[in-house]
Amino acid sequence: MVKFICGTKGTGKTKRLIEMANEEIKIGNGNIAFIDVDDNHIFSLDSSVRLINAMEFNIKNIESFYGFLCGIIGMDYDLEKIYVDGIYKIIDIGTEDLKNLYETLEIISEKFNTEIYIGLDYTLAQIPETLKVKAEELEIK
């Protein structure tokens, strides 16, 4: 399963992803990875969650991001969930690329039974109609 966590800047997507990872590590049976663009959240995440700084890996597009995730999953078959924050800083991704991203990642997600959650700086109204059922929108409280 691939799921998008949507919302404009400042809606708490990062906070929500961190909360989800921390909650799941306590009740889950497998391992959890949190992919970010820096190491700033190392103290916010449970120490059992593997924080990976994607900026260290020269990821350029959806295909190399796919390969990056395949490598992570290949090294840990007990990987249950992957949380991705700041994907727009890792790769250039517009709303027109979301369907390709979803379809590409859904293949490995299903094959290896690994859930992938991706934070996006888009509202639900901005993403393609076919992906709206795969998205959750956060609003400023």
Secondary structure by P-SEA (a helix, b strand, c coil): cbbbbcccccccaaaaaaaaaaaaaacccbbbbbbcccccccccccccbbbbcccccccccaaaaaaaaaaaaaacccccbbbbccccccccccccaaaaaaaaaaaaaaaacbbbbbbbccccccccccccccccccccc
